[in-house]
């Protein structure tokens, strides 16, 4: 389902999805007050929405839907560059977030991932997430629990890079990458490195 009242955006998404036999747009919503009814009536695998349009859907609308309609997979595609708004959207239960500058391949991968209930964030959004949790805080003199190299590797892991791709990117051996990967898992006390993003968003904390 598409929830966007900008005709060019909707037309572009429809045209893009029309080439895919495994994807189908079941309804377009152009009025915020009809959004809940449309979602309840159609029970879509995926809701693609933009909240950054004056007089249309708000962050609170999406948050309320995420709380009340379970399960509902929401993918935001927005031009919003405000870090606070982006973090709020993710904390409200949005599973995926793309900027409107993303490539066609990234959009397709996001749609396929979020429709299955997986989390997906484009590189810009991941950078904001990482910056929020790893930028130094003046009032806190405690050392960062991850090294600079581990933070670099964590960013690449969150972006879906394989061990070999990370090794090639950072000019390291695959064994060294695996060693750092194990250290990240141990320090963050999670079952897999990719769970970091889920913990950071759903819980809003990173614990030692």
C-alpha positions in Angstrom: 0.0 0.0 0.0 1.2 3.5 -0.8 0.5 6.4 1.5 1.7 9.6 -0.2 -0.3 12.6 -1.5 2.4 13.7 -4.0 1.3 12.5 -7.5 4.8 12.3 -9.0 6.1 10.2 -6.1 3.2 7.8 -6.3 3.4 7.6 -10.1 7.1 6.9 -9.8 6.7 4.1 -7.3 3.8 2.6 -9.3 5.9 2.6 -12.4 8.9 1.1 -10.6 6.8 -1.7 -9.0 4.9 -2.5 -12.2 8.0 -4.2 -13.5 7.9 -6.7 -10.7 5.7 -9.8 -10.9 6.2 -10.5 -7.2 5.0 -7.1 -6.0 1.5 -5.5 -6.3 0.1 -2.1 -5.2 -3.3 -2.9 -3.7 -4.3 0.7 -2.8 -3.1 4.3 -2.7 -4.0 6.5 0.2 -4.0 10.3 -0.4 -5.9 11.3 2.8 -4.5 10.7 6.3 -8.0 10.2 7.8 -8.6 7.2 5.6 -5.2 5.6 6.3 -6.3 3.4 9.3 -9.4 2.1 7.5 -7.4 1.3 4.4 -4.8 -0.6 6.3 -7.4 -2.6 8.3 -9.4 -3.4 5.1 -6.4 -4.5 3.0 -4.0 -5.8 5.6 -1.0 -5.1 3.3 2.3 -6.9 3.6 4.0 -3.5 3.4 3.0 0.1 3.9 5.2 2.7 2.1 4.6 6.1 3.5 6.0 9.6 3.8 5.2 11.7 6.9 7.1 14.8 5.9 4.3 16.3 3.9 2.4 19.3 5.4 -1.3 18.5 6.1 -0.8 14.7 5.4 0.4 11.8 7.6 2.4 12.7 10.7 4.9 10.7 12.7 2.3 10.2 15.4 -0.1 8.7 12.8 2.6 6.1 11.8 3.5 5.4 15.4 -0.2 4.8 16.3 -0.6 2.4 13.4 2.6 0.5 14.3 1.2 0.1 17.9 -2.4 -0.8 17.0 -2.1 -2.8 13.8 0.1 -5.9 14.4 1.9 -7.0 12.4 2.3 -3.9 10.1 5.5 -3.4 8.2 6.1 0.3 7.5 8.8 1.6 5.1 9.3 5.3 5.1 10.7 7.0 1.9 11.1 10.6 2.8 13.2 13.7 2.0 13.3 14.6 5.7 16.9 15.4 6.8 16.1 16.2 10.5 18.0 13.8 12.7 15.6 14.0 15.6 12.6 13.3 13.4 14.3 10.4 11.7 15.2 8.8 15.1 11.7 9.4 16.4 10.3 7.6 13.3 12.5 4.6 13.9 11.7 4.5 17.6 8.0 4.6 16.9 8.2 1.2 15.1 9.0 2.0 11.5 10.9 -1.0 10.2 12.6 0.6 7.2 13.7 4.1 6.2 15.0 5.4 2.9 15.8 8.9 1.7 14.4 9.9 -1.7 17.9 10.0 -3.1 18.3 6.2 -2.8 19.0 4.1 -5.9 16.5 1.8 -7.5 18.4 -1.2 -6.3 18.3 0.0 -2.7 14.6 0.8 -2.9 13.8 -2.7 -4.2 16.0 -4.3 -1.5 14.3 -2.3 1.2 10.8 -3.2 -0.1 11.6 -6.9 -0.2 13.2 -6.9 3.2 10.7 -4.8 5.1 7.8 -6.7 3.5 9.2 -9.8 5.3 9.3 -8.0 8.6 13.1 -7.3 8.4 14.6 -4.0 9.3 16.3 -2.0 6.5 17.9 1.5 6.5 19.8 3.2 3.7 23.4 4.3 4.2 22.5 7.8 5.3 20.1 6.7 8.0 22.6 4.1 9.2 25.2 6.9 9.5 22.7 8.9 11.7 22.1 5.9 13.9 25.9 5.3 14.3 26.6 8.9 14.9 23.9 9.0 17.6 25.4 6.1 19.5 29.1 6.6 18.9 29.7 10.3 18.7 31.6 11.6 21.8 29.5 13.2 24.5 31.1 16.1 26.4 29.5 15.2 29.7 30.7 11.6 29.5 34.4 10.9 29.7 34.1 7.1 29.7 35.9 5.4 26.8 33.9 4.2 23.9 33.2 0.4 24.3 34.1 -0.2 20.6 37.4 0.7 19.0 37.5 2.9 15.9 38.2 -0.2 13.8 35.3 -2.1 15.4 33.0 0.8 14.7 34.0 0.9 11.1 33.4 -2.9 10.8 30.1 -2.6 12.6 28.9 0.1 10.2 29.7 -2.2 7.2 28.0 -5.2 8.9 24.9 -3.2 9.5 24.9 -2.3 5.8 24.8 -6.0 4.9 28.5 -6.4 3.8 29.9 -9.9 3.9 33.2 -10.7 5.7 35.1 -10.7 2.4 33.6 -7.4 1.3 34.5 -5.8 4.6 38.0 -7.3 4.3 38.4 -5.9 0.8 37.0 -2.5 1.8 39.3 -2.0 4.8 42.3 -3.9 3.4 42.2 -6.5 6.1 42.3 -10.3 6.1 39.0 -12.1 6.5 40.4 -13.7 9.7 41.0 -10.2 11.2 37.5 -9.1 10.3 36.1 -12.3 12.0 38.1 -11.5 15.1 36.7 -8.0 15.2 33.2 -9.4 14.6 33.5 -11.7 17.6 34.8 -8.8 19.7 31.8 -6.7 18.7 29.3 -9.4 19.6 31.0 -10.0 23.0 31.1 -6.3 23.9 27.5 -5.6 22.9 26.3 -8.9 24.3 24.1 -9.7 21.3 23.7 -12.9 19.3 24.8 -11.5 16.0 26.2 -8.2 14.8 23.2 -7.3 12.8 21.1 -7.2 15.9 22.9 -4.1 17.0 20.6 -1.9 14.8 17.5 -3.6 16.2 18.7 -3.1 19.8 19.7 0.5 19.2 16.3 1.4 17.7 13.9 -0.7 19.8 15.7 -0.2 23.1 17.5 3.1 22.5 20.6 1.8 24.4 23.8 0.0 23.9 24.9 -1.9 27.0 28.3 -3.1 27.9 
